[in-house]
Amino acid sequence: MNRRTWFSSLAGLIALSLLLGMGQRSQAERSEMLLQAKASLEKAAPTAAKQKEAGHYLMTPERRALLNTIRFAEGTWKEGKDLGYRTLYGGGMFKDLSWHPERIVVRRYSSAAAGAYQFMPATWSSVASELKLPSFEPRHQDQAALHLVKKRGALGEIDANGLTASAMDRLAPEWASFPTRSGSSAYGQPVKSHAELAGFYLNNLQQLRQGA
């Protein structure tokens, strides 16, 4: 039993004990004790809605640095500002974060990629369905990106060893700006080098650990 479950169970037992001992008390006293028991339970065990809102993946400095590096590679870093979460392929912006904009933009290529991690509409729809994400808001985009990293088999590697060349190779089929083991893009598009991404990751991770 983990600590949260243990505290939740303890709070439940305390509340039950209070209820069993209320038989001889006045209505006012019983009401006051019920309110106290309810407050104790809510404090010890977050509601299902709060647990869901917290997301599926914990956000560690290493994972945040990874997400920031993906944004850097995809051209949506925007000096760390949330503008990156509103970015269309080609650099244009959109306002509505209720869902993926699904807007095709023609530049060098034609693409409907959008958001901080340049999700294609079909990719977003699939991941949002798997994680039950209700919107395209920044925290949901972060969760979706981490889910894609995990599905590519790179999350454990990055958690343990940082953004290695092996991890970049695993992510290259997901993000065209990431290099394969040979240093090229999996899709023949412009790509960042291993050294450039590793350098950004390490520098950003250091800043996050220092609370910058």
C-alpha positions in Angstrom: 0.0 0.0 0.0 1.5 3.4 -1.0 1.5 6.4 1.3 -1.4 8.2 -0.3 -3.6 5.0 -0.1 -2.5 4.5 3.5 -3.5 8.1 4.5 -6.8 7.8 2.6 -7.6 4.6 4.4 -6.7 6.1 7.8 -8.9 9.1 7.1 -11.7 6.8 6.2 -11.3 4.9 9.5 -11.3 8.1 11.4 -14.4 9.3 9.7 -16.2 6.0 10.3 -15.2 6.1 14.0 -16.6 9.6 14.3 -19.9 8.5 12.7 -20.2 5.5 15.0 -19.7 7.6 18.1 -22.3 10.3 17.2 -25.3 8.4 18.5 -25.7 10.3 21.7 -24.7 13.7 20.3 -27.0 16.6 19.3 -27.9 17.3 15.7 -25.6 20.4 15.7 -22.7 18.3 17.0 -23.3 15.6 14.5 -23.4 18.1 11.6 -20.2 19.7 12.8 -18.4 16.3 13.1 -19.6 15.3 9.6 -18.2 18.4 8.1 -14.9 17.9 9.8 -14.8 14.2 8.6 -15.5 15.3 5.1 -12.8 17.9 5.1 -10.3 15.4 6.5 -11.2 12.9 3.7 -10.9 15.6 1.0 -7.5 16.7 2.3 -6.1 13.2 2.5 -7.4 11.8 -0.7 -7.9 14.0 -3.8 -11.1 13.4 -5.7 -11.1 11.4 -8.9 -11.5 14.7 -10.8 -8.4 16.2 -9.2 -6.4 13.1 -9.8 -7.4 13.1 -13.5 -6.6 16.7 -13.8 -3.1 16.1 -12.4 -2.3 14.1 -15.6 -1.0 10.7 -16.4 2.7 11.4 -16.3 4.6 13.0 -13.5 6.6 16.1 -14.6 10.2 15.8 -13.5 13.0 18.2 -14.4 14.3 15.6 -16.9 11.0 15.3 -18.6 10.4 19.1 -18.7 13.9 19.5 -20.2 13.0 16.9 -22.8 9.7 18.6 -23.7 11.5 21.9 -24.0 14.1 20.3 -26.2 11.4 18.9 -28.5 10.0 22.4 -28.7 13.5 23.8 -29.5 13.9 21.2 -32.3 10.4 21.8 -33.7 10.8 25.6 -33.7 8.2 26.3 -31.1 10.4 27.1 -28.1 9.6 30.8 -28.3 12.0 31.6 -25.5 10.0 29.3 -23.2 6.8 31.2 -23.6 3.4 29.6 -24.0 3.1 31.1 -27.5 4.7 27.8 -28.7 1.6 25.9 -27.7 -0.4 28.1 -30.2 2.0 27.6 -33.1 1.0 26.3 -36.5 3.3 24.7 -39.0 5.2 27.5 -40.7 5.2 29.8 -37.7 1.6 31.1 -37.8 -0.5 31.3 -34.7 -4.0 30.2 -33.6 -6.1 31.2 -30.6 -8.5 28.5 -29.8 -7.0 25.8 -27.5 -10.3 23.9 -27.1 -9.0 21.4 -29.6 -6.4 20.8 -32.4 -7.0 23.5 -35.1 -6.7 21.0 -37.9 -5.6 23.7 -40.3 -3.5 22.8 -43.3 -0.7 25.3 -44.0 1.3 25.3 -47.2 5.0 26.4 -47.0 7.8 24.3 -48.2 5.6 21.3 -47.4 1.9 21.0 -46.7 1.1 20.2 -43.1 -1.6 20.5 -40.5 0.9 20.1 -37.6 0.1 22.4 -34.7 1.0 23.1 -31.0 4.2 23.0 -29.1 5.0 19.5 -30.3 3.6 19.9 -33.8 1.0 17.2 -33.5 -0.7 16.1 -36.7 -4.5 16.0 -36.3 -4.8 12.2 -36.5 -1.9 11.8 -34.0 -3.5 14.2 -31.6 -7.0 12.6 -31.9 -5.5 9.2 -31.1 -3.4 10.2 -28.1 -6.1 12.5 -26.7 -8.5 9.6 -26.9 -6.1 7.2 -25.2 -5.4 9.7 -22.3 -8.9 11.2 -22.3 -7.5 14.7 -22.8 -10.4 17.2 -23.0 -8.6 20.1 -24.7 -5.5 21.3 -26.5 -4.3 23.3 -23.6 -0.6 23.4 -22.7 -0.7 20.9 -19.9 -2.6 18.4 -22.1 -0.1 18.9 -25.0 2.7 18.1 -22.5 0.9 14.9 -21.4 0.4 13.9 -25.0 4.0 14.5 -26.0 5.3 12.4 -23.0 2.9 9.6 -24.1 4.3 9.6 -27.6 7.8 9.5 -26.1 6.8 6.5 -24.0 5.2 4.7 -27.0 8.5 5.1 -28.9 10.3 3.4 -26.0 12.4 6.4 -25.1 10.9 7.6 -21.8 12.7 5.1 -19.5 16.0 5.8 -21.3 15.7 9.5 -20.9 14.6 9.2 -17.2 17.7 7.1 -16.5 20.4 8.5 -18.8 19.2 11.8 -20.2 18.7 12.6 -23.9 21.1 10.1 -25.4 21.8 9.5 -29.1 19.9 6.2 -28.7 16.8 8.1 -27.3 17.0 10.6 -30.2 17.1 7.8 -32.7 13.9 6.4 -31.1 12.2 9.8 -31.3 13.2 10.5 -34.9 10.2 8.7 -36.4 7.9 10.9 -34.2 9.6 14.3 -34.7 11.3 14.9 -38.1 13.6 17.5 -36.5 15.3 14.8 -34.3 18.2 12.9 -35.8 18.4 9.2 -36.4 21.5 7.4 -35.2 23.2 8.3 -38.5 22.4 12.0 -37.9 19.8 12.4 -40.7 16.0 13.0 -40.5 13.7 10.0 -40.8 11.7 12.0 -43.3 14.4 13.8 -45.3 13.6 17.1 -43.6 15.9 19.7 -41.9 17.2 18.2 -38.7 19.0 19.2 -35.5 22.3 17.6 -34.7 22.9 15.2 -31.7 25.3 17.7 -30.2 22.9 20.7 -30.6 20.0 18.9 -29.0 22.1 17.3 -26.2 23.6 20.7 -25.4 20.2 22.4 -25.2 18.8 19.6 -23.1 21.7 19.7 -20.6 21.6 23.5 -20.3 17.9 23.6 -19.8 18.0 20.8 -17.3 20.6 22.6 -15.3 18.4 25.7 -15.3 15.4 23.8 -14.2 17.3 22.1 -11.3 18.5 25.5 -10.2 14.9 26.8 -10.3 15.6 29.4 -13.0 
